[in-house]
Amino acid sequence: MNKILHIGLHIIENDLESFYTNVLNCKIERTFNLQPEDSFNIFGINEEVKILRVSCGGIELELFIDGKIESPTFGHVCFQSSEAERIFETASENGYRTFIRKRNSGETYFISDSNHNLFEIKSFN
């Protein structure tokens, strides 16, 4: 049996409040710094990094805060939410990249933060 404990994402600090708090409604559980020697041994990045452990309605994220904006990738986090439409509308109203994919099985919402972290959100039917 496997169980996801958390998902680590690289974010820019400006998104912490505007995207993760206001759009995804995340709550900060813990803040800590990863020292350069551990950061290098784990990720191959030789610098200290601030990390926030947040809870977003049952989804645990570790947000690695940095000023570097990364190029888009195919990586994404998919979750189901009873507030999918509200999350999508809030992201859209705040200028984040959004997209709705309409299929016979319903709508799937896609939202991205400023660092191209993509979230696929499905409504409970």
N, CA, C and O atoms as CSV, one atom per row, in Angstrom:
chain,resi,resn,atom,element,x,y,z
A,1,MET,N,N,0.849,-1.189,0.000
A,1,MET,CA,C,0.000,0.000,0.000
A,1,MET,C,C,0.887,1.242,0.000
A,1,MET,O,O,1.877,1.297,0.729
A,2,ASN,N,N,0.543,2.221,-0.800
A,2,ASN,CA,C,1.264,3.488,-0.858
A,2,ASN,C,C,0.322,4.630,-0.516
A,2,ASN,O,O,-0.891,4.535,-0.705
A,3,LYS,N,N,0.902,5.711,-0.010
A,3,LYS,CA,C,0.112,6.883,0.352
A,3,LYS,C,C,0.996,8.110,0.156
A,3,LYS,O,O,2.122,8.143,0.652
A,4,ILE,N,N,0.506,9.106,-0.551
A,4,ILE,CA,C,1.267,10.344,-0.726
A,4,ILE,C,C,1.208,11.129,0.581
A,4,ILE,O,O,0.129,11.379,1.119
A,5,LEU,N,N,2.379,11.513,1.085
A,5,LEU,CA,C,2.442,12.289,2.321
A,5,LEU,C,C,2.448,13.785,2.053
A,5,LEU,O,O,1.823,14.549,2.789
A,6,HIS,N,N,3.147,14.212,1.008
A,6,HIS,CA,C,3.118,15.611,0.592
A,6,HIS,C,C,3.688,15.713,-0.812
A,6,HIS,O,O,4.301,14.777,-1.326
A,7,ILE,N,N,3.470,16.878,-1.421
A,7,ILE,CA,C,4.000,17.181,-2.747
A,7,ILE,C,C,4.854,18.433,-2.600
A,7,ILE,O,O,4.396,19.430,-2.043
A,8,GLY,N,N,6.088,18.392,-3.091
A,8,GLY,CA,C,6.986,19.536,-3.021
A,8,GLY,C,C,6.924,20.350,-4.296
A,8,GLY,O,O,7.020,19.805,-5.396
A,9,LEU,N,N,6.761,21.658,-4.148
A,9,LEU,CA,C,6.697,22.561,-5.298
A,9,LEU,C,C,7.655,23.726,-5.110
A,9,LEU,O,O,7.831,24.220,-3.997
A,10,HIS,N,N,8.262,24.155,-6.182
A,10,HIS,CA,C,9.141,25.314,-6.214
A,10,HIS,C,C,8.278,26.529,-6.549
A,10,HIS,O,O,7.671,26.569,-7.619
A,11,ILE,N,N,8.212,27.512,-5.664
A,11,ILE,CA,C,7.356,28.677,-5.911
A,11,ILE,C,C,8.146,29.973,-5.735
A,11,ILE,O,O,9.223,29.987,-5.139
A,12,ILE,N,N,7.588,31.055,-6.264
A,12,ILE,CA,C,8.132,32.376,-5.960
A,12,ILE,C,C,7.323,32.943,-4.796
A,12,ILE,O,O,6.131,32.663,-4.664
A,13,GLU,N,N,7.976,33.738,-3.957
A,13,GLU,CA,C,7.355,34.199,-2.718
A,13,GLU,C,C,6.071,34.997,-2.948
A,13,GLU,O,O,5.158,34.934,-2.126
A,14,ASN,N,N,5.984,35.746,-4.049
A,14,ASN,CA,C,4.783,36.538,-4.325
A,14,ASN,C,C,3.520,35.689,-4.421
A,14,ASN,O,O,2.422,36.175,-4.150
A,15,ASP,N,N,3.672,34.411,-4.808
A,15,ASP,CA,C,2.510,33.533,-4.946
A,15,ASP,C,C,2.011,32.977,-3.619
A,15,ASP,O,O,0.892,32.468,-3.551
A,16,LEU,N,N,2.808,33.062,-2.575
A,16,LEU,CA,C,2.412,32.433,-1.315
A,16,LEU,C,C,1.046,32.915,-0.861
A,16,LEU,O,O,0.149,32.101,-0.640
A,17,GLU,N,N,0.871,34.206,-0.720
A,17,GLU,CA,C,-0.420,34.723,-0.264
A,17,GLU,C,C,-1.433,34.782,-1.396
A,17,GLU,O,O,-2.558,34.303,-1.253
A,18,SER,N,N,-1.035,35.374,-2.529
A,18,SER,CA,C,-2.012,35.608,-3.596
A,18,SER,C,C,-2.537,34.326,-4.227
A,18,SER,O,O,-3.705,34.280,-4.614
A,19,PHE,N,N,-1.720,33.286,-4.345
A,19,PHE,CA,C,-2.176,32.044,-4.983
A,19,PHE,C,C,-2.480,30.956,-3.956
A,19,PHE,O,O,-3.600,30.446,-3.911
A,20,TYR,N,N,-1.508,30.603,-3.140
A,20,TYR,CA,C,-1.681,29.449,-2.248
A,20,TYR,C,C,-2.636,29.734,-1.092
A,20,TYR,O,O,-3.383,28.844,-0.685
A,21,THR,N,N,-2.629,30.942,-0.559
A,21,THR,CA,C,-3.550,31.282,0.524
A,21,THR,C,C,-4.914,31.699,-0.016
A,21,THR,O,O,-5.938,31.175,0.425
A,22,ASN,N,N,-4.941,32.636,-0.967
A,22,ASN,CA,C,-6.219,33.180,-1.447
A,22,ASN,C,C,-6.948,32.293,-2.443
A,22,ASN,O,O,-8.175,32.209,-2.402
A,23,VAL,N,N,-6.219,31.626,-3.342
A,23,VAL,CA,C,-6.863,30.799,-4.360
A,23,VAL,C,C,-7.103,29.381,-3.853
A,23,VAL,O,O,-8.233,28.893,-3.880
A,24,LEU,N,N,-6.032,28.713,-3.386
A,24,LEU,CA,C,-6.169,27.320,-2.937
A,24,LEU,C,C,-6.577,27.185,-1.473
A,24,LEU,O,O,-6.841,26.079,-1.001
A,25,ASN,N,N,-6.629,28.303,-0.753
A,25,ASN,CA,C,-7.056,28.315,0.651
A,25,ASN,C,C,-6.151,27.456,1.540
A,25,ASN,O,O,-6.632,26.766,2.439
A,26,CYS,N,N,-4.842,27.502,1.284
A,26,CYS,CA,C,-3.879,26.742,2.081
A,26,CYS,C,C,-3.628,27.433,3.424
A,26,CYS,O,O,-3.689,28.656,3.543
A,27,LYS,N,N,-3.350,26.613,4.411
A,27,LYS,CA,C,-3.000,27.097,5.750
A,27,LYS,C,C,-1.567,26.678,6.053
A,27,LYS,O,O,-1.197,25.520,5.861
A,28,ILE,N,N,-0.765,27.625,6.527
A,28,ILE,CA,C,0.632,27.327,6.856
A,28,ILE,C,C,0.672,26.509,8.142
A,28,ILE,O,O,0.136,26.919,9.171
A,29,GLU,N,N,1.316,25.348,8.065
A,29,GLU,CA,C,1.457,24.462,9.216
A,29,GLU,C,C,2.832,24.618,9.871
A,29,GLU,O,O,2.957,24.529,11.092
A,30,ARG,N,N,3.864,24.854,9.046
A,30,ARG,CA,C,5.232,24.892,9.559
A,30,ARG,C,C,6.125,25.616,8.565
A,30,ARG,O,O,5.934,25.506,7.354
A,31,THR,N,N,7.103,26.360,9.081
A,31,THR,CA,C,8.101,27.028,8.257
A,31,THR,C,C,9.484,26.616,8.749
A,31,THR,O,O,9.732,26.587,9.954
A,32,PHE,N,N,10.380,26.298,7.824
A,32,PHE,CA,C,11.740,25.940,8.211
A,32,PHE,C,C,12.690,26.216,7.049
A,32,PHE,O,O,12.251,26.427,5.919
A,33,ASN,N,N,13.983,26.215,7.328
A,33,ASN,CA,C,15.005,26.425,6.304
A,33,ASN,C,C,15.783,25.138,6.102
A,33,ASN,O,O,16.110,24.443,7.064
A,34,LEU,N,N,16.078,24.823,4.848
A,34,LEU,CA,C,16.935,23.701,4.508
A,34,LEU,C,C,18.326,24.282,4.289
A,34,LEU,O,O,18.510,25.152,3.438
A,35,GLN,N,N,19.297,23.810,5.047
A,35,GLN,CA,C,20.659,24.329,4.980
A,35,GLN,C,C,21.327,23.916,3.668
A,35,GLN,O,O,20.967,22.895,3.082
A,36,PRO,N,N,22.313,24.720,3.200
A,36,PRO,CA,C,22.949,24.452,1.900
A,36,PRO,C,C,23.503,23.036,1.750
A,36,PRO,O,O,23.366,22.432,0.686
A,37,GLU,N,N,24.126,22.500,2.795
A,37,GLU,CA,C,24.709,21.162,2.663
A,37,GLU,C,C,23.630,20.097,2.454
A,37,GLU,O,O,23.824,19.172,1.666
A,38,ASP,N,N,22.491,20.215,3.155
A,38,ASP,CA,C,21.395,19.274,2.939
A,38,ASP,C,C,20.727,19.512,1.587
A,38,ASP,O,O,20.371,18.564,0.887
A,39,SER,N,N,20.564,20.770,1.231
A,39,SER,CA,C,19.964,21.102,-0.059
A,39,SER,C,C,20.793,20.515,-1.198
A,39,SER,O,O,20.242,20.000,-2.170
A,40,PHE,N,N,22.120,20.594,-1.075
A,40,PHE,CA,C,22.988,20.043,-2.118
A,40,PHE,C,C,22.908,18.525,-2.158
A,40,PHE,O,O,22.797,17.937,-3.234
A,41,ASN,N,N,22.962,17.883,-0.984
A,41,ASN,CA,C,22.923,16.418,-0.935
A,41,ASN,C,C,21.599,15.843,-1.435
A,41,ASN,O,O,21.576,14.763,-2.026
A,42,ILE,N,N,20.503,16.554,-1.200
A,42,ILE,CA,C,19.184,16.058,-1.604
A,42,ILE,C,C,18.849,16.462,-3.038
A,42,ILE,O,O,18.446,15.619,-3.839
A,43,PHE,N,N,19.015,17.758,-3.369
A,43,PHE,CA,C,18.541,18.298,-4.647
A,43,PHE,C,C,19.647,18.714,-5.621
A,43,PHE,O,O,19.370,19.029,-6.778
A,44,GLY,N,N,20.900,18.716,-5.150
A,44,GLY,CA,C,21.991,19.177,-6.000
A,44,GLY,C,C,22.027,20.682,-6.140
A,44,GLY,O,O,22.622,21.202,-7.085
A,45,ILE,N,N,21.394,21.401,-5.205
A,45,ILE,CA,C,21.337,22.865,-5.214
A,45,ILE,C,C,22.042,23.348,-3.951
A,45,ILE,O,O,21.575,23.075,-2.846
A,46,ASN,N,N,23.150,24.055,-4.095
A,46,ASN,CA,C,23.977,24.452,-2.965
A,46,ASN,C,C,23.580,25.826,-2.436
A,46,ASN,O,O,24.342,26.785,-2.556
A,47,GLU,N,N,22.386,25.920,-1.852
A,47,GLU,CA,C,21.933,27.165,-1.240
A,47,GLU,C,C,20.884,26.870,-0.172
A,47,GLU,O,O,20.193,25.852,-0.217
A,48,GLU,N,N,20.786,27.774,0.775
A,48,GLU,CA,C,19.753,27.658,1.801
A,48,GLU,C,C,18.414,28.027,1.177
A,48,GLU,O,O,18.333,28.955,0.372
A,49,VAL,N,N,17.373,27.307,1.544
A,49,VAL,CA,C,16.057,27.590,0.981
A,49,VAL,C,C,15.014,27.561,2.099
A,49,VAL,O,O,15.045,26.709,2.987
A,50,LYS,N,N,14.099,28.513,2.023
A,50,LYS,CA,C,12.976,28.578,2.965
A,50,LYS,C,C,11.874,27.648,2.464
A,50,LYS,O,O,11.520,27.664,1.285
A,51,ILE,N,N,11.338,26.838,3.377
A,51,ILE,CA,C,10.289,25.882,3.029
A,51,ILE,C,C,9.088,26.102,3.926
A,51,ILE,O,O,9.229,26.253,5.140
A,52,LEU,N,N,7.910,26.120,3.332
A,52,LEU,CA,C,6.671,26.196,4.098
A,52,LEU,C,C,5.898,24.912,3.878
A,52,LEU,O,O,5.692,24.490,2.740
A,53,ARG,N,N,5.474,24.296,4.959
A,53,ARG,CA,C,4.599,23.116,4.890
A,53,ARG,C,C,3.187,23.656,5.055
A,53,ARG,O,O,2.868,24.270,6.073
A,54,VAL,N,N,2.335,23.428,4.049
A,54,VAL,CA,C,0.975,23.954,4.070
A,54,VAL,C,C,-0.024,22.829,3.868
A,54,VAL,O,O,0.290,21.789,3.290
A,55,SER,N,N,-1.219,23.061,4.352
A,55,SER,CA,C,-2.325,22.126,4.171
A,55,SER,C,C,-3.409,22.841,3.382
A,55,SER,O,O,-3.851,23.929,3.752
A,56,CYS,N,N,-3.832,22.215,2.289
A,56,CYS,CA,C,-4.824,22.800,1.396
A,56,CYS,C,C,-6.027,21.869,1.323
A,56,CYS,O,O,-6.161,21.105,0.367
A,57,GLY,N,N,-6.888,21.923,2.307
A,57,GLY,CA,C,-8.093,21.099,2.303
A,57,GLY,C,C,-7.805,19.611,2.235
A,57,GLY,O,O,-8.503,18.880,1.531
A,58,GLY,N,N,-6.789,19.149,2.953
A,58,GLY,CA,C,-6.451,17.735,2.980
A,58,GLY,C,C,-5.274,17.360,2.112
A,58,GLY,O,O,-4.808,16.223,2.176
A,59,ILE,N,N,-4.774,18.281,1.298
A,59,ILE,CA,C,-3.589,18.042,0.474
A,59,ILE,C,C,-2.423,18.762,1.143
A,59,ILE,O,O,-2.483,19.966,1.390
A,60,GLU,N,N,-1.366,18.015,1.434
A,60,GLU,CA,C,-0.183,18.586,2.073
A,60,GLU,C,C,0.854,18.946,1.007
A,60,GLU,O,O,1.199,18.122,0.160
A,61,LEU,N,N,1.349,20.197,1.061
A,61,LEU,CA,C,2.372,20.664,0.127
A,61,LEU,C,C,3.580,21.182,0.892
A,61,LEU,O,O,3.435,21.763,1.967
A,62,GLU,N,N,4.769,20.973,0.342
A,62,GLU,CA,C,5.970,21.651,0.805
A,62,GLU,C,C,6.328,22.656,-0.271
A,62,GLU,O,O,6.623,22.287,-1.407
A,63,LEU,N,N,6.299,23.928,0.095
A,63,LEU,CA,C,6.560,25.002,-0.857
A,63,LEU,C,C,7.981,25.509,-0.658
A,63,LEU,O,O,8.307,26.075,0.385
A,64,PHE,N,N,8.821,25.303,-1.664
A,64,PHE,CA,C,10.208,25.742,-1.644
A,64,PHE,C,C,10.248,27.140,-2.247
A,64,PHE,O,O,10.029,27.308,-3.447
A,65,ILE,N,N,10.528,28.147,-1.415
A,65,ILE,CA,C,10.424,29.543,-1.854
A,65,ILE,C,C,11.743,30.031,-2.430
A,65,ILE,O,O,12.803,29.910,-1.815
A,66,ASP,N,N,11.643,30.588,-3.636
A,66,ASP,CA,C,12.812,31.025,-4.374
A,66,ASP,C,C,12.356,32.114,-5.343
A,66,ASP,O,O,11.162,32.224,-5.623
A,67,GLY,N,N,13.261,32.900,-5.847
A,67,GLY,CA,C,12.893,33.967,-6.774
A,67,GLY,C,C,12.961,33.589,-8.234
A,67,GLY,O,O,12.661,34.414,-9.097
A,68,LYS,N,N,13.349,32.352,-8.533
A,68,LYS,CA,C,13.548,31.950,-9.925
A,68,LYS,C,C,12.266,31.387,-10.525
A,68,LYS,O,O,11.664,30.465,-9.975
A,69,ILE,N,N,11.860,31.947,-11.650
A,69,ILE,CA,C,10.694,31.432,-12.361
A,69,ILE,C,C,11.178,30.379,-13.350
A,69,ILE,O,O,12.071,30.635,-14.158
A,70,GLU,N,N,10.588,29.207,-13.280
A,70,GLU,CA,C,10.984,28.079,-14.125
A,70,GLU,C,C,10.125,28.013,-15.386
A,70,GLU,O,O,9.025,28.564,-15.422
A,71,SER,N,N,10.625,27.345,-16.407
A,71,SER,CA,C,9.876,27.140,-17.641
A,71,SER,C,C,8.746,26.155,-17.414
A,71,SER,O,O,8.827,25.338,-16.497
A,72,PRO,N,N,7.698,26.204,-18.214
A,72,PRO,CA,C,6.608,25.243,-18.062
A,72,PRO,C,C,7.090,23.805,-18.255
A,72,PRO,O,O,8.021,23.552,-19.018
A,73,THR,N,N,6.451,22.874,-17.561
A,73,THR,CA,C,6.722,21.446,-17.688
A,73,THR,C,C,5.379,20.721,-17.763
A,73,THR,O,O,4.327,21.357,-17.696
A,74,PHE,N,N,5.409,19.406,-17.901
A,74,PHE,CA,C,4.184,18.616,-17.890
A,74,PHE,C,C,3.801,18.208,-16.467
A,74,PHE,O,O,2.739,17.618,-16.268
A,75,GLY,N,N,4.626,18.503,-15.491
A,75,GLY,CA,C,4.327,18.166,-14.105
A,75,GLY,C,C,3.090,18.916,-13.623
A,75,GLY,O,O,2.900,20.087,-13.951
A,76,HIS,N,N,2.255,18.239,-12.846
A,76,HIS,CA,C,1.071,18.889,-12.291
A,76,HIS,C,C,0.546,18.099,-11.107
A,76,HIS,O,O,0.904,16.940,-10.900
A,77,VAL,N,N,-0.313,18.754,-10.334
A,77,VAL,CA,C,-0.985,18.135,-9.207
A,77,VAL,C,C,-2.463,18.087,-9.544
A,77,VAL,O,O,-3.051,19.113,-9.886
A,78,CYS,N,N,-3.074,16.912,-9.455
A,78,CYS,CA,C,-4.500,16.762,-9.733
A,78,CYS,C,C,-5.216,16.407,-8.441
A,78,CYS,O,O,-4.806,15.502,-7.714
A,79,PHE,N,N,-6.290,17.135,-8.168
A,79,PHE,CA,C,-7.100,16.790,-7.004
A,79,PHE,C,C,-8.564,17.072,-7.291
A,79,PHE,O,O,-8.908,17.779,-8.238
A,80,GLN,N,N,-9.404,16.510,-6.464
A,80,GLN,CA,C,-10.846,16.683,-6.584
A,80,GLN,C,C,-11.295,17.604,-5.466
A,80,GLN,O,O,-10.820,17.487,-4.336
A,81,SER,N,N,-12.209,18.521,-5.769
A,81,SER,CA,C,-12.651,19.488,-4.760
A,81,SER,C,C,-14.119,19.831,-4.935
A,81,SER,O,O,-14.627,19.938,-6.051
A,82,SER,N,N,-14.780,19.998,-3.811
A,82,SER,CA,C,-16.161,20.471,-3.837
A,82,SER,C,C,-16.212,21.967,-4.150
A,82,SER,O,O,-17.287,22.514,-4.395
A,83,GLU,N,N,-15.045,22.633,-4.143
A,83,GLU,CA,C,-14.962,24.066,-4.429
A,83,GLU,C,C,-14.196,24.346,-5.716
A,83,GLU,O,O,-13.605,25.416,-5.862
A,84,ALA,N,N,-14.198,23.404,-6.643
A,84,ALA,CA,C,-13.417,23.535,-7.878
A,84,ALA,C,C,-13.753,24.817,-8.640
A,84,ALA,O,O,-12.850,25.530,-9.077
A,85,GLU,N,N,-15.022,25.110,-8.799
A,85,GLU,CA,C,-15.420,26.306,-9.557
A,85,GLU,C,C,-14.979,27.584,-8.852
A,85,GLU,O,O,-14.513,28.514,-9.512
A,86,ARG,N,N,-15.113,27.654,-7.534
A,86,ARG,CA,C,-14.683,28.833,-6.771
A,86,ARG,C,C,-13.179,29.030,-6.889
A,86,ARG,O,O,-12.712,30.152,-7.089
A,87,ILE,N,N,-12.415,27.942,-6.767
A,87,ILE,CA,C,-10.965,28.026,-6.888
A,87,ILE,C,C,-10.596,28.559,-8.265
A,87,ILE,O,O,-9.758,29.452,-8.383
A,88,PHE,N,N,-11.216,28.016,-9.304
A,88,PHE,CA,C,-10.954,28.449,-10.671
A,88,PHE,C,C,-11.276,29.936,-10.843
A,88,PHE,O,O,-10.465,30.685,-11.386
A,89,GLU,N,N,-12.442,30.360,-10.387
A,89,GLU,CA,C,-12.853,31.762,-10.537
A,89,GLU,C,C,-11.917,32.706,-9.789
A,89,GLU,O,O,-11.571,33.770,-10.304
A,90,THR,N,N,-11.504,32.328,-8.582
A,90,THR,CA,C,-10.588,33.166,-7.810
A,90,THR,C,C,-9.251,33.291,-8.516
A,90,THR,O,O,-8.684,34.382,-8.579
A,91,ALA,N,N,-8.741,32.189,-9.049
A,91,ALA,CA,C,-7.469,32.236,-9.796
A,91,ALA,C,C,-7.601,33.143,-11.014
A,91,ALA,O,O,-6.719,33.959,-11.284
A,92,SER,N,N,-8.689,33.002,-11.740
A,92,SER,CA,C,-8.923,33.803,-12.932
A,92,SER,C,C,-9.030,35.285,-12.587
A,92,SER,O,O,-8.431,36.123,-13.262
A,93,GLU,N,N,-9.787,35.613,-11.542
A,93,GLU,CA,C,-9.958,37.001,-11.117
A,93,GLU,C,C,-8.645,37.637,-10.682
A,93,GLU,O,O,-8.483,38.854,-10.781
A,94,ASN,N,N,-7.703,36.823,-10.198
A,94,ASN,CA,C,-6.415,37.329,-9.731
A,94,ASN,C,C,-5.331,37.278,-10.804
A,94,ASN,O,O,-4.154,37.482,-10.506
A,95,GLY,N,N,-5.719,37.006,-12.047
A,95,GLY,CA,C,-4.792,37.089,-13.162
A,95,GLY,C,C,-3.922,35.874,-13.402
A,95,GLY,O,O,-2.978,35.946,-14.190
A,96,TYR,N,N,-4.210,34.761,-12.750
A,96,TYR,CA,C,-3.439,33.548,-12.988
A,96,TYR,C,C,-3.928,32.858,-14.257
A,96,TYR,O,O,-5.082,33.017,-14.654
A,97,ARG,N,N,-3.045,32.093,-14.887
A,97,ARG,CA,C,-3.393,31.362,-16.102
A,97,ARG,C,C,-4.414,30.283,-15.755
A,97,ARG,O,O,-4.205,29.498,-14.831
A,98,THR,N,N,-5.511,30.249,-16.496
A,98,THR,CA,C,-6.592,29.293,-16.245
A,98,THR,C,C,-7.090,28.710,-17.562
A,98,THR,O,O,-6.938,29.313,-18.624
A,99,PHE,N,N,-7.684,27.534,-17.470
A,99,PHE,CA,C,-8.246,26.872,-18.636
A,99,PHE,C,C,-9.300,25.880,-18.160
A,99,PHE,O,O,-9.108,25.205,-17.148
A,100,ILE,N,N,-10.413,25.791,-18.885
A,100,ILE,CA,C,-11.440,24.785,-18.591
A,100,ILE,C,C,-11.478,23.817,-19.761
A,100,ILE,O,O,-11.633,24.226,-20.911
A,101,ARG,N,N,-11.336,22.542,-19.466
A,101,ARG,CA,C,-11.450,21.504,-20.495
A,101,ARG,C,C,-12.798,20.843,-20.337
A,101,ARG,O,O,-13.090,20.242,-19.303
A,102,LYS,N,N,-13.624,20.954,-21.369
A,102,LYS,CA,C,-14.976,20.398,-21.326
A,102,LYS,C,C,-14.999,19.079,-22.068
A,102,LYS,O,O,-14.586,18.990,-23.224
A,103,ARG,N,N,-15.485,18.063,-21.390
A,103,ARG,CA,C,-15.623,16.722,-21.951
A,103,ARG,C,C,-17.011,16.219,-21.625
A,103,ARG,O,O,-17.747,16.843,-20.860
A,104,ASN,N,N,-17.365,15.083,-22.210
A,104,ASN,CA,C,-18.670,14.478,-21.917
A,104,ASN,C,C,-18.844,14.188,-20.434
A,104,ASN,O,O,-19.956,14.235,-19.908
A,105,SER,N,N,-17.727,13.885,-19.759
A,105,SER,CA,C,-17.798,13.551,-18.336
A,105,SER,C,C,-17.836,14.794,-17.448
A,105,SER,O,O,-17.886,14.676,-16.223
A,106,GLY,N,N,-17.812,15.979,-18.050
A,106,GLY,CA,C,-17.883,17.206,-17.257
A,106,GLY,C,C,-16.700,18.122,-17.516
A,106,GLY,O,O,-15.978,17.967,-18.501
A,107,GLU,N,N,-16.515,19.070,-16.624
A,107,GLU,CA,C,-15.464,20.066,-16.764
A,107,GLU,C,C,-14.292,19.739,-15.855
A,107,GLU,O,O,-14.462,19.281,-14.725
A,108,THR,N,N,-13.096,19.989,-16.381
A,108,THR,CA,C,-11.881,19.901,-15.585
A,108,THR,C,C,-11.242,21.279,-15.615
A,108,THR,O,O,-11.074,21.872,-16.680
A,109,TYR,N,N,-10.889,21.782,-14.445
A,109,TYR,CA,C,-10.317,23.115,-14.312
A,109,TYR,C,C,-8.799,23.009,-14.192
A,109,TYR,O,O,-8.285,22.135,-13.495
A,110,PHE,N,N,-8.091,23.901,-14.872
A,110,PHE,CA,C,-6.642,23.962,-14.793
A,110,PHE,C,C,-6.261,25.376,-14.374
A,110,PHE,O,O,-6.745,26.350,-14.949
A,111,ILE,N,N,-5.387,25.488,-13.361
A,111,ILE,CA,C,-4.877,26.787,-12.918
A,111,ILE,C,C,-3.373,26.655,-12.675
A,111,ILE,O,O,-2.886,25.592,-12.288
A,112,SER,N,N,-2.648,27.749,-12.907
A,112,SER,CA,C,-1.198,27.757,-12.705
A,112,SER,C,C,-0.802,28.950,-11.860
A,112,SER,O,O,-1.387,30.028,-11.969
A,113,ASP,N,N,0.213,28.743,-11.003
A,113,ASP,CA,C,0.779,29.878,-10.282
A,113,ASP,C,C,1.803,30.563,-11.194
A,113,ASP,O,O,1.955,30.173,-12.351
A,114,SER,N,N,2.498,31.567,-10.687
A,114,SER,CA,C,3.448,32.332,-11.494
A,114,SER,C,C,4.677,31.534,-11.900
A,114,SER,O,O,5.372,31.919,-12.841
A,115,ASN,N,N,4.961,30.431,-11.214
A,115,ASN,CA,C,6.135,29.623,-11.506
A,115,ASN,C,C,5.787,28.382,-12.331
A,115,ASN,O,O,6.557,27.423,-12.397
A,116,HIS,N,N,4.612,28.425,-12.956
A,116,HIS,CA,C,4.145,27.363,-13.851
A,116,HIS,C,C,3.811,26.058,-13.134
A,116,HIS,O,O,3.764,25.008,-13.775
A,117,ASN,N,N,3.577,26.097,-11.814
A,117,ASN,CA,C,3.072,24.912,-11.125
A,117,ASN,C,C,1.607,24.780,-11.512
A,117,ASN,O,O,0.806,25.682,-11.263
A,118,LEU,N,N,1.264,23.659,-12.117
A,118,LEU,CA,C,-0.068,23.450,-12.671
A,118,LEU,C,C,-0.914,22.576,-11.754
A,118,LEU,O,O,-0.450,21.558,-11.239
A,119,PHE,N,N,-2.156,22.990,-11.560
A,119,PHE,CA,C,-3.120,22.235,-10.759
A,119,PHE,C,C,-4.304,21.873,-11.645
A,119,PHE,O,O,-4.903,22.743,-12.277
A,120,GLU,N,N,-4.636,20.596,-11.688
A,120,GLU,CA,C,-5.798,20.080,-12.396
A,120,GLU,C,C,-6.841,19.784,-11.321
A,120,GLU,O,O,-6.594,18.992,-10.411
A,121,ILE,N,N,-7.997,20.415,-11.428
A,121,ILE,CA,C,-9.011,20.295,-10.376
A,121,ILE,C,C,-10.297,19.745,-10.972
A,121,ILE,O,O,-10.850,20.293,-11.927
A,122,LYS,N,N,-10.748,18.672,-10.397
A,122,LYS,CA,C,-11.979,18.033,-10.836
A,122,LYS,C,C,-13.028,18.215,-9.745
A,122,LYS,O,O,-12.722,18.145,-8.555
A,123,SER,N,N,-14.282,18.453,-10.173
A,123,SER,CA,C,-15.379,18.607,-9.226
A,123,SER,C,C,-15.881,17.234,-8.792
A,123,SER,O,O,-15.789,16.259,-9.539
A,124,PHE,N,N,-16.406,17.175,-7.589
A,124,PHE,CA,C,-17.123,15.972,-7.171
A,124,PHE,C,C,-18.451,15.971,-7.935
A,124,PHE,O,O,-19.132,16.996,-7.968
A,125,ASN,N,N,-18.826,14.870,-8.537
A,125,ASN,CA,C,-20.092,14.804,-9.292
A,125,ASN,C,C,-21.151,14.116,-8.501
A,125,ASN,O,O,-22.278,13.968,-8.974
